[in-house]
């Protein structure tokens, strides 16, 4: 699998793991202290080939994702669920711990943020599906994030991501029906 865009990752171990999974070039941020020269390099990459931000599913990774996407418009985003990025003895989280198959799956489900997104999903939709304000809300958000490849979110972030990534009402409805059906079967 060849990736045209340049993938933004946190470090050398992430680059090594991604190269085991796909044929791609990377830019390493060297952790959460992303400096301006690295941001300029990412901006240049975005203008030439496009960029996919693929950071660890933890707070520092989300911070890097935010910094880069604020500085470099129109980046694409790939997400890996936290449980797929854990080391076996639970001593760390990172892209470098994910399986080759999980990395390929995440990179095949890339989203692009849009500037002029229209809100098609509302807070009422999230309430109706028990994604906010209910006893199963956290678990349902986590399952939804995994299935739609949009990452782990709180309720407010979920609404924003669903709309920014242009997830349709139909896609949300179908995915939530599956999640609710599986809960009933447990």
Secondary structure as GFF3:
##gff-version 3
##sequence-region A 1 186
A	DSSP	beta_strand	6	9	.	.	.	ID=ss1
A	DSSP	alpha_helix	12	21	.	.	.	ID=ss2
A	DSSP	beta_strand	26	28	.	.	.	ID=ss3
A	DSSP	alpha_helix	36	48	.	.	.	ID=ss4
A	DSSP	beta_strand	51	53	.	.	.	ID=ss5
A	DSSP	alpha_helix	59	71	.	.	.	ID=ss6
A	DSSP	beta_strand	76	77	.	.	.	ID=ss7
A	DSSP	three_ten_helix	82	84	.	.	.	ID=ss8
A	DSSP	three_ten_helix	95	97	.	.	.	ID=ss9
A	DSSP	alpha_helix	100	108	.	.	.	ID=ss10
A	DSSP	beta_strand	111	112	.	.	.	ID=ss11
A	DSSP	alpha_helix	123	128	.	.	.	ID=ss12
A	DSSP	alpha_helix	137	148	.	.	.	ID=ss13
A	DSSP	alpha_helix	155	164	.	.	.	ID=ss14
A	DSSP	alpha_helix	169	185	.	.	.	ID=ss15
###
